[in-house]
Amino acid sequence: LGMRHADTGAVVRCLSTGGSVISAQPVQKFGNNPVDVRDTDHYTEEYVPSFVEKWDSLIDWDRRSESEGTFFIDMLRERGVKKVLDVATGTGFHSVRLLEAGFETVSADGSGEMLAQAFANGLKHGDHILRVVQADWRWLNRDAHGEYDAIVCLGNSFTHLFSERDRRKALAEFYAMLKHDGILVLDQRNYDAILDRGYSSKHVYYYCGEDVAVEPEYVDEGLVRMRYSFPDESVYHLNMFPLRKDYTRRLMQEVGFQRIETYGDFQHTYRTERPDFFIHVAEKE
Ligand code: SAM
């Protein structure tokens, strides 16, 4: 594992006691000025295994299913969807839920490490054999094949794209892999609230009670740097592009989606007057 990361340039930290190395793990690398890291390609380095494992172990999947409810499943069923491409598989939460609900599901992600974890999680949560494809959204059609009734891009994933060109390219690739009457379901954090409320009155989002605290540590129109604090006092970060709701809707329209419905979701955290997430459902026909 350490070797692989050294190859890709990620820092490897060795934890040692009395001179004997007990473990070696890659750590997140944001350089001297973290708020300068605004690069679409950086996502594979941000999701280091220790962060991903911690997230998965604390955010119990049953609790997460409960808090998310059956919104996605119900909506896909109502529209007669059979075949789904999960383009942001991550550790597999949504792919497994889709398989469990009976959808024919293919699981894609740009990070091989995430897919490995997702595959293991599929076996662990109900003996599912995930059909995984490693593919970056910008070149999705090169590596993933077939036509789908629905593409899902969930868990605030689209935020990882840092240029409008990349966003347009990714949406165009999603559009191309949908059947003539297919739909794209894409969610995002409510960045309007973060941007408009400003850094000074930042809001801490708690996941599953107080287990994980997520708060914006730095905010401007081109970057939200989120800080994830865990009960063992470890801290991780993700750099995200703050997508304004209407901007995402406009981009979807401009690449050809005909109708976009946006839902507000109050279920992920403590209830506030504003939704923490938006879910866009974009129709091709
Ligand atoms: N849907 C899952 C969930 O909610 O648990 C995972 C979401 S995770 C926040 C975002 C995922 O998007 C990561 O696994 C990351 O590797 C992937 N990702 C980010 N940018 C990508 C890109 N350009 N192409 C493909 N995958 C990408």
Residues whose N, C-alpha, C, O or C-beta is under 5 A from the ligand:
A	BS01	SAM	Y43 V87 A88 T89 G90 T91 F93 H94 D109 G110 S111 M114 A135 D136 W137 L154 G155 N156 S157 H160
